[in-house]
Amino acid sequence: MLILLPPSEGKAEAGAGRRLDLTRLSLPELNPVREQVLAALLTLSAGPAEAALTALGLGSGQQGELRRNARLERAATAPAGRIYTGVLYEALDLATLPAAAQRAAARQVLISSGLWGAVRLTDRIPPYRCPIGARLPGLGALPALWRPVLGPALTSAAGAAPVLDLRSGAYAAAWTPRGELAERTVTVRVLHEREVDGTAVRSVVSHFNKATKGRLVRDLLLHGVRARSADALVGALRDLKYTVCDQPSAPGRSRQIDVVVSAL
C-alpha cells in the first residue's frame, strides 16, 4: 500500500544533521526538477523581499522564511517525518509509533512537496517554505512543472498496490492517477456530522480534516494493515470503526470515500 500525504506549512525550526544532498533523496528521477525548483527558490528568496513574499504567499512579518530559504543549500537537515509539524503530523505522531509501525511508515508513506516533488519520511531535508502554489522565477506553475515526472515516479512507487491519497487538491493537481491505477486509488473527504434542530447535518471540515487523516494513517500503521486492493483498504477502515461512505466514481477515476466523524 502507498500512502500519499500533503506537506504542512508548519515545520521544525531547524535540522540537526548533515547538509542537503539531493542524491540521497528517494525517487532520484525527480532530481532534475528538484534542482530547477531549488535554484529558482534560492534566487527568489535572496532577491527583493516584497516580490518574494508575494510569490510564496507570505505576509510582511514572515521575512524570516526568506532568510531560511536562502540558506537551504547549507542548512542542516532532518528526516522529513520530523521536519513537518502541522496538524496532520501531530495526529500521526510518528515518534510514538512502535518500531514495526515506523518501518511500515518508512516504506509506505510519501509526502508531496512543491520543492521536492515527493519525499519519504526518512529523507533528510532542511526546513523550507515553498507551497505548490508558489510562482517561482522562470518556472511558472509548479503543478504543471512536476506533473510529467511525478506521474511515472509515483506510478512506479505504487506498483501493484492500492493507493491511499490524502493530498489536498492543490497537491493532487501535480499528479492524478488514471486508468487501472486510479481504480486502486482511494481519496478521502472528512465530514463532520452534527445534529441541527433534530436533523443530522454533515459538513466539510478543514483544520480537523487534517487531524482525522493523521489519526487514520496512524491507525492503519498501528494495526499493520496490508491491503492489497481498494476494497480491502476501505474494508480495513471500517474494521477500524471509521464510518465510511462511498461516493459515486466514474470508471478509470479514483474511488472517493467520505469519512464521517461526530467529534472533532
C-alpha positions in Angstrom: 0.0 0.0 0.0 1.2 3.5 -0.9 0.0 6.4 1.3 0.3 9.9 -0.1 0.3 12.8 2.4 0.3 16.6 1.9 3.2 18.6 3.4 2.5 21.1 6.2 3.2 24.8 6.4 4.4 24.2 9.9 7.9 22.9 10.0 10.6 22.3 12.6 12.8 25.4 13.2 16.0 23.7 12.2 17.6 20.4 11.2 20.4 18.8 13.2 22.4 16.8 10.7 24.3 16.9 7.5 23.6 19.4 4.7 21.1 18.7 1.9 22.2 16.1 -0.6 19.7 15.6 -3.4 21.5 12.4 -4.4 20.4 10.8 -1.1 16.7 11.5 -1.6 14.2 8.9 -2.6 12.8 8.9 -6.1 16.1 10.2 -7.7 14.4 10.5 -11.1 12.8 13.7 -9.6 16.3 15.3 -9.0 16.5 17.3 -12.3 13.3 19.1 -11.4 14.2 19.4 -7.8 17.4 21.2 -8.9 15.4 23.6 -11.0 12.9 24.4 -8.2 15.6 24.8 -5.6 17.7 27.1 -7.8 14.7 29.3 -8.5 13.6 29.4 -4.9 17.1 30.4 -3.8 17.2 33.2 -6.4 13.7 34.4 -5.4 14.4 34.3 -1.6 17.7 36.2 -2.0 16.0 39.0 -4.1 13.6 41.8 -3.2 11.7 40.8 -0.2 8.3 42.2 -1.2 8.3 40.2 -4.5 9.4 37.1 -2.8 6.8 37.3 -0.1 4.1 37.7 -2.7 5.3 34.8 -4.8 5.4 32.5 -1.8 2.1 33.6 -0.4 3.7 35.0 2.8 2.9 38.1 4.9 5.2 41.0 5.6 6.1 39.6 9.0 7.5 36.3 7.6 10.7 37.6 6.1 12.5 35.0 8.3 11.1 32.4 5.9 13.0 34.1 3.1 16.3 34.1 5.1 15.8 30.4 5.8 15.1 29.6 2.2 18.2 31.5 1.1 20.4 29.2 3.3 18.8 25.9 2.1 22.0 24.6 0.4 24.0 24.8 3.6 21.3 24.3 6.2 21.3 21.3 8.5 18.7 18.6 7.6 16.5 16.1 9.5 14.2 13.3 8.4 11.1 14.7 6.6 9.0 12.9 9.3 10.5 15.3 11.8 10.5 18.4 9.6 6.8 18.5 9.0 5.0 19.5 12.2 1.5 20.6 11.2 -1.9 19.2 12.4 -1.8 16.0 10.4 1.7 15.2 11.6 0.8 15.9 15.2 -2.1 13.5 15.0 0.1 10.9 13.2 2.7 11.3 16.0 5.3 9.2 14.2 7.8 9.3 17.1 5.4 7.3 19.4 4.7 4.5 16.9 6.1 1.1 17.7 9.2 0.2 15.7 7.3 -2.1 13.3 4.8 0.6 12.5 7.6 3.1 11.9 9.3 0.8 9.5 6.0 0.3 7.7 5.6 4.1 7.5 9.1 4.5 6.0 8.1 2.0 3.3 4.6 3.1 2.6 4.3 6.9 3.0 5.3 9.6 0.5 4.9 13.3 1.3 4.1 15.7 -1.6 6.1 18.9 -1.8 6.3 21.9 -4.0 10.1 21.9 -3.6 10.9 18.2 -3.6 8.1 16.7 -5.6 7.7 13.8 -3.1 9.9 12.5 -0.3 9.8 9.6 2.1 9.6 10.1 5.9 13.3 9.1 6.2 14.6 11.5 3.5 16.7 14.2 5.1 15.6 17.7 4.1 16.0 21.2 5.7 13.1 23.3 6.8 11.8 25.5 3.9 8.8 27.4 2.6 7.7 26.6 -0.9 4.0 25.9 -1.3 2.7 24.2 -4.5 1.0 27.5 -5.4 4.3 29.5 -5.4 5.2 31.3 -8.6 9.0 30.9 -9.0 11.0 32.9 -11.5 11.3 31.2 -14.8 9.3 28.2 -13.9 5.6 29.1 -13.8 3.1 27.0 -12.1 4.7 24.2 -10.0 1.9 21.5 -10.6 2.5 21.8 -14.3 6.3 21.6 -13.8 6.0 18.5 -11.6 3.3 16.6 -13.5 5.5 15.0 -16.2 8.0 13.5 -13.8 5.7 12.8 -10.8 3.4 10.6 -12.9 6.0 7.9 -13.8 7.7 8.1 -10.3 4.5 7.7 -8.2 3.1 5.1 -10.6 6.3 3.1 -10.1 6.3 3.6 -6.3 2.7 2.3 -6.1 3.5 -0.9 -8.1 0.5 -3.2 -7.9 -0.6 -2.0 -4.5 -3.6 0.2 -3.6 -3.0 3.9 -3.0 -4.5 5.9 -0.2 -4.4 9.5 -1.5 -4.8 12.0 1.3 -3.3 15.0 -0.5 -5.1 18.3 -0.7 -6.5 19.4 -4.0 -3.5 21.8 -4.8 -1.0 18.9 -4.5 -3.3 16.4 -6.2 -3.1 18.7 -9.2 0.5 17.8 -9.6 -0.4 14.1 -10.3 -3.7 12.5 -10.8 -3.7 8.7 -11.2 -5.6 7.4 -14.2 -6.9 4.1 -15.6 -6.2 0.9 -13.7 -4.1 2.6 -11.0 -6.9 5.2 -10.4 -9.2 2.3 -9.7 -6.8 1.1 -7.0 -6.7 4.6 -5.5 -8.8 5.8 -2.6 -9.3 9.5 -1.9 -10.8 10.7 1.4 -13.0 13.6 2.3 -13.7 14.1 6.0 -17.2 15.2 7.0 -18.4 16.4 10.5 -21.8 15.1 11.4 -23.8 17.0 14.0 -27.5 17.4 14.9 -29.2 20.6 13.9 -32.9 21.0 15.0 -33.2 17.3 15.3 -31.7 16.6 11.8 -28.3 15.1 11.1 -26.2 17.6 9.1 -22.8 16.8 7.5 -20.3 19.5 6.6 -16.8 19.5 5.3 -14.1 20.5 7.8 -10.6 21.9 7.2 -8.4 22.0 10.2 -9.9 18.9 11.7 -9.8 17.2 8.3 -6.1 17.1 8.7 -6.2 15.7 12.2 -8.6 13.0 11.2 -6.4 12.0 8.3 -3.4 11.8 10.6 -5.3 9.6 13.0 -6.5 7.4 10.2 -2.9 6.8 8.9 -1.7 6.1 12.5 -4.4 3.5 13.0 -3.6 1.8 9.7 0.1 1.6 10.7 -0.6 0.5 14.3 -2.8 -2.3 13.1 -0.4 -3.4 10.5 -2.9 -3.1 7.7 -1.6 -4.6 4.4 -4.4 -4.0 2.0 -4.0 -5.5 -1.5 -6.9 -3.7 -3.1 -9.0 -0.6 -2.8 -11.9 -2.8 -1.5 -9.6 -4.3 1.2 -8.4 -0.8 2.2 -11.9 0.6 2.6 -12.8 -2.6 4.5 -9.9 -2.1 6.8 -11.0 1.4 7.6 -14.5 0.1 8.5 -12.9 -2.6 10.6 -11.1 0.1 12.5 -14.5 1.6 13.3 -14.4 4.5 10.9 -17.7 5.5 9.4 -17.1 5.3 5.6 -19.5 6.3 2.9 -18.7 5.6 -0.8 -19.3 8.3 -3.3 -20.0 7.7 -7.0 -16.9 7.5 -9.1 -16.5 7.1 -12.9 -14.6 4.2 -14.4 -10.9 5.0 -14.6 -11.1 7.5 -11.8 -10.1 7.3 -8.1 -12.5 5.8 -5.7 -13.9 8.6 -3.4 -15.0 8.0 0.1 -16.3 10.2 2.9 -15.1 9.5 6.5 -17.8 10.8 8.8 -16.8 11.9 12.3 -19.1 13.2 15.1 -16.3 14.5 17.3 -13.6 16.9 16.3 
